[in-house]
Amino acid sequence: MRRTDGAWKFETDSTLIRVLARNAEVFPNRIAMREKAKGIWQQTTWAEMLESVLGCAAGLEELGFAAGDTMLVLGDNSPRLYMGMLAAGALDGYAMPAYPDATLDEIQHFVEEANVRFALAEDQEQVDKILELRAKGASIEHIIYDDVRGLRAYQQPGLIAWDDLETRGRARVSGDAPLRDELINRARPDGPAVFVHSSGSTGKPKGVVLSHRNFLSGVAAAYKAKAFDFGEVVLAYLPMAWVGDFAITLGAGIPLAFEINIPERQETVLTNLRETAPTFYLAAPRSWDNLLTTIQVRMEDSTWAKRSIYNYFMKAAIASEKRKLEGGQATLRERILQPIGEWIVRGPIKDQFGLTRLRGAFTGGEAMGEDTFVFYRALGIKLRQLYGQTETSAYNAMQSVDEVQLHTVGRALPGVEMKINDDGEILVKSGSVFAGYFKNETSSKEALRDGWLHTGDAGYLEPDGHLVVLGRVSEVVHTAKGERYIPNYIENRLKFSPYVKDAAVLGKDRDRLAAIVCIDKDAVGLWAEQRGISYMSYADLAQNDQVNALIADAVRHVNRTLPEGLQLKQFVCLHKEFDADDGEITRTRKIRRNVVEERYKPIIDAIYGRQSQVLMRAQITYETGETGTIERTLAVQEA
């Protein structure tokens, strides 16, 4: 992007490495990345970042990495993993990030899909996974690693430390002036920027290659819609394998010269959030829910006076915000209380969690509960919905600051065309749409027709242009009486309750709807603690009579919003959470419905057989990869 007449203009006919080089030239000493390591924030300027990327690219090329090659990236967020991804893209190759907690089978699918020869690993744990894959026949020849701890004694062929790779690469670049310019300009705008995967909720994840032009087009559209501005401060904590992370951290971070902060580890995200005080923050609804639970827990642990003051001012602020969202105006009392509440309640809370500087606060991925959404708006954080997909570089539609409606995701972004076909499916056309699934012509033809991306999402456009997303078209099913519904739509509304973490709605071709519910242990545990309810484990808590009554209230609340034929009649609180390692949900927490319905068939049979309880045996996968069995008698509850 470039500056014209006081505004920033995007050049989508470019690449991330070229834009990075421009940043290094225009403001070489501005901070590009900061990483918390061993308690100290380590800084990298744009000039230093470019040199590291070019050194890595030259080093990779010396190892034999060429256009069309794929590099697996495995680990938590780190500057070197990001720079390695940029280096692969600079060589016109594919950077393929995977979730750090992915199983060997999941990673093996990716490796075989793209014939991966190179891997970039964070540490010994991830190197061990790759070596195990190699032992099983994987084609990975070269393994670059960042953290050397525990790896100095490894003698396996193909292992190389990042420092050694970059040193060799820098020597090549410094001794060959034309090579530097050639590495900056080799990548094509339509060449690969990143190789990510779909969620895989209905089968194996499909490969999605997104180009530099895709991301620059998507970011340009979001920038025009005022999602973010030049020089934002962000916290790069989202999984690198999720398209949303690349879209914000590098896709927007490089063209708009963000200050990219990287937490020390996932367990310190809240602490690092306060230390960095970002100006832009994107999180899934579950993350916003968890933060709200943390606030509530801390308030419950405070003094009676503090709790009373908090409840008084937040109740007034929430009432005022609800009135605004319904098109009304704040009362005189609420307007008087507003600055006082900001001074003694809302301001200190935002300061405590690093939210004082937030200009852009977004949620996406699934629907958010009304209570959570209204709470943050009342706190003074202008939370908004963002709707996007992997196939569209994460950018489709967005709510504007002054036009927030609880049931919509906002209007299509500038430059994004959107329409609804006769089947109720949302279709999208924009420069951010991918060119097709990797080596999957059949799925590509189904998704891309006549220049339109068939998103697979069901929804409708309101007269004012706001989009309402209902769920996946493939999940539209009917009851035995012919009632049409989307399970995910009802599941999301169940999860609006802070006490429900996951849910699977049943009822296809049945005479009534029911649900399998996974409680949120933290929220329900706090609720139980406040009432003196003792329990030994998650399973004990989930089967407690008072907890079942609590969940029944949440189910009845959802039922009041549904037509009679689609109301939930029974539910079962599961004795364990749905787990990605057990294949029940994807890494992005989307239900694999076929797995759940097969694994928990005894529960489903008990519900529709009108039994009052069922003995359930379930296989679980431990962190070591070993499996075990949990056995529990579960109660079938009436709603």
Secondary structure, DSSP 8 states (H G I E B T S, - for coil): -EEETTEEE---SS-HHHHHHHHHHHSTTSEEEEEEETTEEEEEEHHHHHHHHHHHHHHHHHHT--TT-EEEEESS--HHHHHHHHHHHHTT-EEEEE-TT--HHHHHHHHHHHT--EEEESSHHHHHHHHHHHHTT----EEEES--TTTTT---TTEEEHHHHHHHHHHHHHT-HHHHHHHHH-S-TTSEEEEEE---SSSS--EEEEEHHHHHHHHHHHHHTTS--TT-EEE--S-TTSHHHHIIIIIITTTTT-EEEE-SSGGGHHHHHHHH--SEEEE-HHHHHHHHHHHHHHHHTS-HHHHHHHHHHHHHHHHHHHHHHTT----HHHHHHHHHHIIIIIHHHHHHTT-TT-SEEEE-SS---HHHHHHHHHHT--EEEEE--GGGTT-SEE--TT---TT---EE-TT-EEEE-TTSEEEEESTTS-S-BTT-HHHHHHHEETTEEEEEEEEEE-TTS-EEEEEEGGG-EE-TT--EE-HHHHHHHHTTSTTEEEEEEE-TTSSSEEEEEEE-HHHHHHHHHHTT---SSHHHHHT-HHHHHHHHHHHHHHHTTS-GGGSEEEEEE-SS---TTTTSB-TT--B-HHHHHHHTHHHHHHHHTT-SEEEEEEEEE-TTS-EEEEEEEEEEEE-
